[in-house]
Amino acid sequence: MKALILYSCGRAWDSGSQDWEQQVTSHRKYIVSKMKDRLIAGGPFMDHTGELVILEVENLDEALELAKNDPAVRDGRFEYVVKPWEPIDGIFNPPGQL
């Protein structure tokens, strides 16, 4: 199944700074090391209010666990919401294989 992690600004986010100034290097390393085999797409929003990650997971609990343990979540830079996601037929999947 596919899941979205929607990251938004947390209590430690500096609203006056761009996303690349937010000291989220550990977050990026975490995504690469822990999510790379499951990662479909991801990246920051251009208005610097968070980011979106799309994953292939066995179940929603797997995505929740990944988001909960993200260093940027633990240090308060990001908050998160995890949602199950079903893409439009043919987007991120061969037609007929949702």
Backbone bond lengths (Angstrom), bond angles and torsions (degrees), N, CA, C in turn:
res aa  C-N    CA-C-N  psi(-1)  N-CA   C-N-CA  omega(-1)  CA-C   N-CA-C  phi
1 M - - - 1.448 - - 1.513 109.55 -
2 K 1.301 114.42 159.18 1.464 119.80 178.04 1.522 109.37 -104.97
3 A 1.327 114.84 145.91 1.457 121.27 178.74 1.523 108.69 -137.27
4 L 1.322 114.69 149.34 1.457 122.15 174.29 1.517 108.72 -107.24
5 I 1.302 115.58 138.47 1.462 120.34 166.11 1.519 105.40 -111.96
6 L 1.302 115.28 116.80 1.458 121.74 178.42 1.521 107.18 -102.43
7 Y 1.323 115.74 107.32 1.454 121.27 178.26 1.527 108.63 -91.36
8 S 1.325 116.53 136.11 1.466 121.43 175.18 1.525 108.43 -130.11
9 C 1.305 116.21 168.73 1.460 121.98 -176.52 1.523 110.80 -61.74
10 G 1.317 115.76 129.35 1.459 121.91 177.04 1.516 111.49 -97.40
11 R 1.325 116.02 -175.26 1.466 121.81 -175.88 1.530 112.67 -63.05
12 A 1.335 118.45 -26.27 1.467 121.84 -178.96 1.531 112.87 -93.76
13 W 1.333 117.79 1.99 1.466 121.68 179.65 1.521 108.96 -71.96
14 D 1.314 117.60 132.16 1.458 122.94 176.95 1.521 107.96 -89.16
15 S 1.313 117.23 102.80 1.465 121.05 -174.19 1.522 113.23 -65.50
16 G 1.319 118.44 -12.91 1.460 121.08 178.28 1.517 113.75 -91.37
17 S 1.335 117.56 2.84 1.458 121.01 -175.56 1.526 111.31 -118.73
18 Q 1.320 115.60 153.96 1.460 122.01 175.45 1.522 109.12 -71.44
19 D 1.329 116.88 162.45 1.466 119.48 -177.61 1.528 111.91 -60.83
20 W 1.332 118.50 -35.19 1.468 120.65 -178.64 1.532 112.05 -73.22
21 E 1.337 118.09 -8.90 1.461 122.35 177.55 1.536 112.01 -99.20
22 Q 1.316 118.02 7.50 1.459 122.30 -171.11 1.524 115.01 -91.90
23 Q 1.310 118.52 8.58 1.463 122.37 -179.80 1.529 111.05 56.23
24 V 1.331 114.85 52.56 1.466 120.29 179.82 1.534 111.77 -111.73
25 T 1.318 116.94 27.20 1.463 120.78 177.89 1.519 110.76 -58.43
26 S 1.321 117.08 -40.67 1.466 120.14 179.91 1.530 110.79 -65.04
27 H 1.307 117.61 -32.89 1.467 122.38 176.31 1.529 110.16 -64.36
28 R 1.309 116.53 -46.94 1.464 120.28 179.96 1.534 111.13 -64.32
29 K 1.316 117.17 -41.85 1.467 120.62 177.51 1.529 110.79 -63.80
30 Y 1.321 116.49 -38.10 1.465 121.37 178.31 1.523 110.58 -62.68
31 I 1.319 116.74 -45.73 1.467 120.48 179.25 1.523 110.16 -59.96
32 V 1.318 117.00 -45.32 1.464 120.31 -179.44 1.529 110.92 -65.60
33 S 1.322 117.56 -43.93 1.470 119.28 -175.07 1.529 113.32 -79.40
34 K 1.320 118.52 -39.14 1.465 121.41 -173.77 1.524 114.02 -96.29
35 M 1.339 117.40 -26.01 1.453 119.89 -172.94 1.518 114.15 -113.34
36 K 1.332 118.36 -6.65 1.461 120.50 -169.72 1.521 114.05 -56.17
37 D 1.330 118.19 -36.98 1.464 120.35 -179.26 1.527 112.08 -75.85
38 R 1.326 116.89 -15.78 1.460 122.06 -178.61 1.526 112.27 -108.32
39 L 1.326 116.58 -11.94 1.460 121.84 -171.84 1.525 112.31 -72.55
40 I 1.311 116.53 126.20 1.462 122.76 175.59 1.522 109.74 -99.21
41 A 1.324 116.02 -46.26 1.466 121.65 179.45 1.516 108.08 -160.70
42 G 1.295 115.51 160.42 1.456 119.59 176.99 1.508 111.29 179.02
43 G 1.305 114.96 162.41 1.449 120.45 176.56 1.514 111.88 158.46
44 P 1.339 115.37 167.56 1.463 120.33 -177.34 1.528 112.16 -76.45
45 F 1.326 114.42 155.01 1.463 120.33 172.64 1.517 108.48 -76.40
46 M 1.299 115.98 143.71 1.465 120.28 -176.53 1.528 112.99 -69.55
47 D 1.344 117.79 -13.77 1.466 119.86 176.04 1.532 112.24 -92.87
48 H 1.350 116.86 8.35 1.465 123.83 173.73 1.528 112.82 63.01
49 T 1.333 117.00 36.40 1.464 121.04 -179.42 1.528 112.46 -110.86
50 G 1.320 117.81 9.00 1.451 120.85 179.86 1.510 110.97 144.09
51 E 1.325 115.35 -154.58 1.463 119.02 179.10 1.520 110.40 -160.04
52 L 1.319 114.86 170.22 1.451 123.00 -179.53 1.518 108.92 -125.12
53 V 1.338 116.51 136.94 1.454 122.51 175.10 1.523 107.35 -127.43
54 I 1.325 116.98 131.97 1.459 122.92 176.30 1.520 107.54 -112.84
55 L 1.346 115.62 126.19 1.458 121.99 -175.01 1.516 111.79 -125.73
56 E 1.312 115.51 153.46 1.458 122.96 167.41 1.531 105.40 -100.12
57 V 1.337 117.56 118.76 1.460 122.07 -176.52 1.524 110.14 -133.38
58 E 1.319 115.46 162.48 1.462 120.76 176.64 1.523 111.28 -71.78
59 N 1.347 115.20 -38.61 1.461 120.68 -179.44 1.528 109.01 -156.98
60 L 1.313 116.14 169.32 1.460 121.04 -176.55 1.523 111.91 -65.32
61 D 1.320 117.42 -32.04 1.467 120.05 178.68 1.527 111.92 -60.28
62 E 1.326 117.00 -34.34 1.468 120.66 177.56 1.526 110.67 -62.20
63 A 1.324 116.90 -44.89 1.470 121.06 178.52 1.529 111.00 -66.67
64 L 1.329 117.09 -39.82 1.470 120.74 177.93 1.527 110.78 -61.73
65 E 1.317 116.65 -42.18 1.466 121.10 179.90 1.535 110.74 -65.04
66 L 1.326 116.96 -42.98 1.465 120.39 177.93 1.521 110.84 -61.08
67 A 1.325 117.53 -45.48 1.467 121.12 -178.94 1.527 111.08 -66.22
68 K 1.312 116.78 -44.48 1.465 121.94 -177.43 1.528 112.05 -60.75
69 N 1.334 116.77 -34.27 1.464 121.15 -177.01 1.526 114.46 -92.63
70 D 1.316 117.30 2.75 1.462 121.48 177.63 1.537 108.65 -62.55
71 P 1.337 118.10 129.99 1.464 120.26 -179.62 1.530 114.01 -56.32
72 A 1.319 117.74 -34.28 1.462 120.07 179.97 1.528 111.48 -71.78
73 V 1.321 117.61 -25.78 1.465 121.64 173.73 1.528 108.74 -75.52
74 R 1.313 116.23 -46.10 1.468 119.91 -178.67 1.519 112.23 -61.69
75 D 1.352 118.03 -34.30 1.474 118.96 -179.33 1.526 113.17 -92.64
76 G 1.334 117.52 5.06 1.459 121.08 173.15 1.512 116.13 86.99
77 R 1.331 117.93 3.82 1.470 118.96 178.43 1.520 111.50 -72.30
78 F 1.334 116.56 -34.53 1.458 121.51 178.69 1.522 110.67 -123.36
79 E 1.317 114.65 148.52 1.459 123.35 161.85 1.520 104.45 -109.08
80 Y 1.313 118.04 167.78 1.457 118.76 -176.75 1.517 111.60 -146.96
81 V 1.317 113.80 157.34 1.456 123.92 170.27 1.525 105.07 -134.27
82 V 1.326 116.69 135.19 1.463 121.57 177.20 1.521 107.75 -113.32
83 K 1.326 115.62 131.81 1.458 121.96 -179.32 1.523 109.90 -131.43
84 P 1.336 117.39 141.12 1.465 118.62 168.79 1.522 107.68 -69.78
85 W 1.329 116.26 149.49 1.459 119.10 -174.48 1.512 110.15 -140.48
86 E 1.305 115.53 136.59 1.460 121.48 175.74 1.524 108.17 -123.13
87 P 1.322 117.37 106.12 1.466 119.84 -178.05 1.529 111.45 -69.34
88 I 1.300 114.85 159.04 1.461 121.30 174.49 1.518 108.78 -59.70
89 D 1.310 117.07 140.27 1.472 123.05 -179.76 1.528 110.09 -48.58
90 G 1.328 116.01 125.85 1.455 121.82 178.94 1.519 114.15 93.57
91 I 1.333 117.87 -9.32 1.469 121.72 177.67 1.527 107.14 -101.95
92 F 1.304 118.25 118.46 1.458 125.00 -177.42 1.535 112.53 67.62
93 N 1.307 118.53 2.98 1.464 123.32 179.64 1.514 109.19 -145.60
94 P 1.318 117.56 150.12 1.470 118.10 169.08 1.534 108.28 -64.07
95 P 1.306 119.03 147.42 1.459 121.00 179.02 1.524 111.18 -51.31
96 G 1.343 115.47 136.42 1.447 121.98 178.08 1.514 115.19 82.64
97 Q 1.339 119.00 0.05 1.459 121.99 -179.50 1.522 110.42 -121.62
98 L 1.300 116.57 74.52 1.464 120.42 179.27 1.498 112.13 -84.97
